[in-house]
Amino acid sequence: MSGYTEKEAKAGLSEKLPEIDTFPNQFAGYEIRIEVPEFTSVCPKTGLPDFGTLTIFYEPKARVLELKSLKEYFLAYRNLGIFYENVVNRVLEDVVKACRPVRAAVTGEFNPRGGLRSIIEACYPRPGKRSRAARG
């Protein structure tokens, strides 16, 4: 047994974060890619900082993500205890909730720790089930 509990497994998923603002989309059929090269969060088990690059890719429908509020949203992760997998899936859920895109993906490429590098990707729509954000 690793000593990880449900508390660590769910860490950061329900924490209140700043809302991501949007503005009305003026065009159809294009894609947006946003990179966050200095993403920082905290391991919920060790309390040590985690670093990586997050990439948000989406095809907007009626709304587009506003970048200043997105930056403030990401700054809130700086002291948040959350696993890599939860970061990527939470960001995807929050992006979908904010702008209801045609499709979206979030990729997290986290710096090596203990000789292991993790790359996590989550996509919307999710196969076989509706996301929490799509349910409203």
Residue frames relative to the residue before (quaternion, step in Angstrom):
aa qw qx qy qz dx dy dz
M 1.0000 0.0000 0.0000 0.0000 0.00 0.00 0.00
S 0.4212 -0.7596 0.4512 0.2050 3.55 -0.81 1.01
G 0.4882 -0.6641 0.4402 0.3561 3.58 1.16 -0.39
Y 0.5176 0.6089 -0.4296 0.4205 3.58 1.27 0.06
T 0.2028 -0.7936 0.5675 0.0842 3.52 -0.91 0.95
E 0.7027 -0.4172 0.3572 0.4523 3.53 -1.34 0.03
K 0.5823 0.5914 -0.3670 0.4201 3.59 1.11 -0.65
E 0.6895 0.4447 -0.2821 0.4973 3.61 0.86 -0.91
A 0.6391 0.5566 -0.3265 0.4186 3.58 0.98 -0.90
K 0.7597 0.3530 -0.1878 0.5128 3.60 1.04 -0.75
A 0.3632 0.7710 -0.4678 0.2339 3.57 1.28 -0.03
G 0.8385 0.2317 -0.1900 0.4552 3.53 -1.01 0.92
L 0.5548 0.6488 -0.3893 0.3459 3.59 1.19 -0.28
S 0.7858 0.2958 -0.1684 0.5164 3.60 1.01 -0.67
E 0.3835 0.7288 -0.4775 0.3064 3.59 1.29 0.12
K 0.4333 -0.6858 0.5155 0.2761 3.59 -0.96 0.83
L 0.0522 -0.7871 0.6145 -0.0161 3.54 -0.82 1.10
P 0.6409 -0.5131 0.3794 0.4266 3.61 -1.17 0.38
E 0.5056 -0.6425 0.4825 0.3142 3.56 -1.09 0.71
I 0.3675 -0.6885 0.5783 0.2379 3.52 -1.20 0.62
D 0.2966 -0.7644 0.5502 0.1580 3.57 -0.63 1.14
T 0.1565 -0.7681 0.6142 0.0908 3.54 -1.29 0.43
F 0.1681 -0.7445 0.6255 0.1618 3.55 -1.33 0.08
P 0.6514 -0.5488 0.3478 0.3918 3.61 -1.16 0.51
N 0.4021 -0.7065 0.5386 0.2215 3.54 -0.99 0.93
Q 0.2874 -0.7881 0.5286 0.1299 3.56 -0.99 0.87
F 0.7724 0.2954 -0.1359 0.5455 3.60 1.24 -0.32
A 0.2942 -0.7286 0.5864 0.1967 3.56 -1.32 0.26
G 0.8269 0.3325 -0.1887 0.4125 3.52 -1.32 0.32
Y 0.6146 0.4981 -0.4022 0.4610 3.59 0.92 0.81
E 0.3639 -0.7362 0.5404 0.1833 3.55 -1.29 0.39
I 0.1841 -0.7579 0.6173 0.1030 3.53 -1.22 0.61
R 0.0736 -0.7675 0.6363 0.0262 3.56 -1.02 0.89
I 0.0649 -0.7867 0.6138 -0.0128 3.55 -0.77 1.11
E 0.1270 -0.7963 0.5885 0.0583 3.58 -0.80 1.01
V 0.1453 -0.7481 0.6448 0.0583 3.51 -1.08 0.89
P 0.1330 -0.8689 0.4724 0.0653 3.61 0.20 1.27
E 0.7527 0.3408 -0.2002 0.5265 3.60 1.20 -0.29
F 0.1619 0.8078 -0.5469 0.1489 3.58 0.95 0.88
T 0.0218 -0.7903 0.6117 -0.0271 3.55 -1.02 0.90
S 0.0935 0.7385 -0.6660 0.0476 3.53 -1.14 0.81
V 0.4466 -0.6748 0.5190 0.2755 3.58 -1.30 -0.18
C 0.4734 -0.6409 0.5194 0.3089 3.57 -1.03 0.76
P 0.4030 -0.7459 0.4695 0.2465 3.63 -0.68 1.02
K 0.6533 0.5106 -0.3163 0.4609 3.60 1.20 -0.36
T 0.8051 0.2977 -0.1351 0.4950 3.58 0.80 -1.05
G 0.3846 -0.7226 0.4823 0.3119 3.57 1.17 -0.58
L 0.5032 0.6496 -0.4237 0.3813 3.59 1.28 0.10
P 0.5372 -0.6373 0.4338 0.3421 3.61 -1.07 0.61
D 0.2024 -0.7301 0.6404 0.1260 3.53 -1.25 0.66
F 0.1241 -0.7916 0.5972 0.0379 3.56 -1.01 0.86
G 0.2292 0.7795 -0.5680 0.1312 3.54 -1.13 0.57
T 0.4557 -0.6289 0.5467 0.3132 3.49 -1.41 -0.20
L 0.1385 -0.7624 0.6275 0.0765 3.55 -0.88 0.98
T 0.0939 -0.7700 0.6291 0.0495 3.54 -1.08 0.80
I 0.1427 -0.7569 0.6347 0.0624 3.54 -0.88 1.05
F 0.0313 -0.7642 0.6442 -0.0084 3.54 -0.89 0.99
Y 0.1956 0.7925 -0.5665 0.1127 3.59 -0.86 0.86
E 0.3076 -0.6871 0.6216 0.2163 3.50 -1.34 0.42
P 0.3083 -0.7918 0.4923 0.1889 3.59 -0.33 1.19
K 0.2935 -0.6973 0.6224 0.2004 3.50 -1.30 0.55
A 0.8458 -0.0303 0.0572 0.5295 3.60 -0.19 -1.24
R 0.7872 0.2617 -0.1181 0.5457 3.61 1.16 -0.57
V 0.2254 -0.7436 0.6181 0.1189 3.55 -1.28 0.64
L 0.5046 -0.6522 0.4728 0.3106 3.59 -1.03 0.78
E 0.3337 -0.7247 0.5742 0.1837 3.56 -1.00 0.93
L 0.4519 -0.7689 0.3877 0.2330 3.58 -0.55 1.19
K 0.6235 0.5387 -0.3692 0.4298 3.64 0.94 -0.68
S 0.6788 0.4655 -0.2980 0.4834 3.59 0.89 -0.86
L 0.6082 0.5441 -0.3526 0.4579 3.60 1.10 -0.63
K 0.6267 0.5256 -0.3295 0.4716 3.58 1.04 -0.76
E 0.6612 0.4933 -0.3060 0.4752 3.60 0.93 -0.85
Y 0.5967 0.5566 -0.3422 0.4658 3.57 1.10 -0.73
F 0.7048 0.4595 -0.2711 0.4675 3.60 0.84 -0.95
L 0.6027 0.5584 -0.3636 0.4390 3.60 1.06 -0.62
A 0.6138 0.5697 -0.3443 0.4245 3.60 1.13 -0.62
Y 0.6020 0.5598 -0.3602 0.4409 3.61 1.19 -0.35
R 0.4739 0.7320 -0.4125 0.2634 3.57 1.20 -0.55
N 0.7958 0.2195 -0.1163 0.5523 3.62 0.99 -0.79
L 0.4911 0.6756 -0.4137 0.3624 3.58 1.27 0.27
G 0.3343 -0.7224 0.5729 0.1954 3.56 -0.88 0.98
I 0.2815 0.7508 -0.5386 0.2587 3.58 -0.46 1.23
F 0.4513 -0.6818 0.5058 0.2752 3.59 -0.99 0.83
Y 0.6806 -0.4976 0.3570 0.4021 3.58 -1.23 0.53
E 0.6745 0.5139 -0.2977 0.4386 3.56 0.82 -1.04
N 0.6636 0.4964 -0.2967 0.4746 3.56 1.02 -0.80
V 0.5871 0.5667 -0.3692 0.4448 3.60 1.06 -0.71
V 0.7122 0.4730 -0.2710 0.4422 3.56 0.67 -1.14
N 0.7055 0.4562 -0.2741 0.4681 3.59 0.85 -0.91
R 0.6348 0.5167 -0.3334 0.4678 3.60 1.04 -0.69
V 0.6427 0.5080 -0.3305 0.4687 3.60 0.92 -0.85
L 0.6362 0.5213 -0.3338 0.4606 3.59 0.92 -0.83
E 0.6637 0.5045 -0.3052 0.4602 3.60 0.85 -0.95
D 0.6894 0.4820 -0.2882 0.4575 3.60 0.92 -0.88
V 0.6212 0.5235 -0.3348 0.4775 3.60 1.08 -0.69
V 0.6612 0.5012 -0.3030 0.4689 3.58 0.91 -0.92
K 0.6480 0.5171 -0.3155 0.4617 3.57 0.96 -0.84
A 0.6870 0.5081 -0.2852 0.4342 3.58 0.95 -0.89
C 0.8634 0.1519 -0.0357 0.4798 3.60 0.72 -1.00
R 0.2919 -0.7921 0.4986 0.1969 3.62 1.25 -0.06
P 0.0579 0.8514 -0.5187 0.0525 3.61 0.68 1.07
V 0.6297 -0.4783 0.4335 0.4323 3.53 -1.33 0.13
R 0.7549 -0.1497 0.1270 0.6258 3.55 0.99 -0.94
A 0.0319 -0.7986 0.6010 -0.0027 3.54 -1.22 0.46
A 0.0342 -0.7609 0.6462 0.0473 3.52 -1.32 0.39
V 0.1151 -0.7520 0.6441 0.0801 3.54 -1.18 0.66
T 0.0802 -0.7790 0.6216 0.0184 3.54 -0.91 1.02
G 0.1215 -0.7670 0.6272 0.0601 3.53 -1.00 0.91
E 0.0616 -0.7670 0.6386 0.0135 3.56 -0.78 1.08
F 0.1054 -0.8481 0.5193 0.0039 3.52 -0.13 1.35
N 0.5722 -0.6145 0.4274 0.3351 3.54 -1.07 0.83
P 0.6150 -0.5769 0.3838 0.3763 3.57 -1.09 0.67
R 0.0234 -0.7449 0.6667 0.0074 3.49 -1.22 0.74
G 0.8328 0.0297 -0.0570 0.5498 3.57 -0.67 1.06
G 0.6884 -0.4969 0.2743 0.4516 3.57 1.12 0.66
L 0.6637 0.4681 -0.3062 0.4966 3.60 1.27 0.09
R 0.1656 -0.7646 0.6175 0.0821 3.54 -0.97 0.95
S 0.1812 -0.7998 0.5674 0.0745 3.58 -0.82 1.01
I 0.0391 -0.7503 0.6598 0.0120 3.53 -1.09 0.89
I 0.0393 -0.8040 0.5916 -0.0456 3.55 -0.63 1.20
E 0.0230 -0.7899 0.6127 0.0042 3.56 -1.02 0.83
A 0.0534 -0.7649 0.6417 0.0133 3.54 -1.07 0.86
C 0.1585 -0.8129 0.5592 0.0374 3.57 -0.98 0.93
Y 0.1564 -0.7434 0.6442 0.0893 3.51 -1.30 0.61
P 0.4682 -0.2148 -0.8532 0.0814 1.53 -1.84 1.67
R 0.5061 -0.6477 0.4849 0.2987 3.51 -1.17 0.69
P 0.5018 -0.6700 0.4503 0.3106 3.59 -0.91 0.83
G 0.8708 0.1762 -0.1195 0.4431 3.55 -0.97 0.91
K 0.8093 0.0940 -0.0779 0.5745 3.61 1.17 -0.18
R 0.4786 -0.6456 0.5108 0.3053 3.51 -1.21 0.50
S 0.4803 -0.6621 0.4925 0.2972 3.55 -1.05 0.78
R 0.6575 -0.4855 0.3897 0.4244 3.55 -1.30 0.31
A 0.6665 0.5173 -0.3097 0.4384 3.59 0.94 -0.86
A 0.6643 0.5050 -0.3156 0.4518 3.60 0.96 -0.78
R 0.6298 0.5268 -0.3349 0.4623 3.57 1.16 -0.54
G 0.4696 -0.7295 0.3894 0.3094 3.54 1.31 -0.27
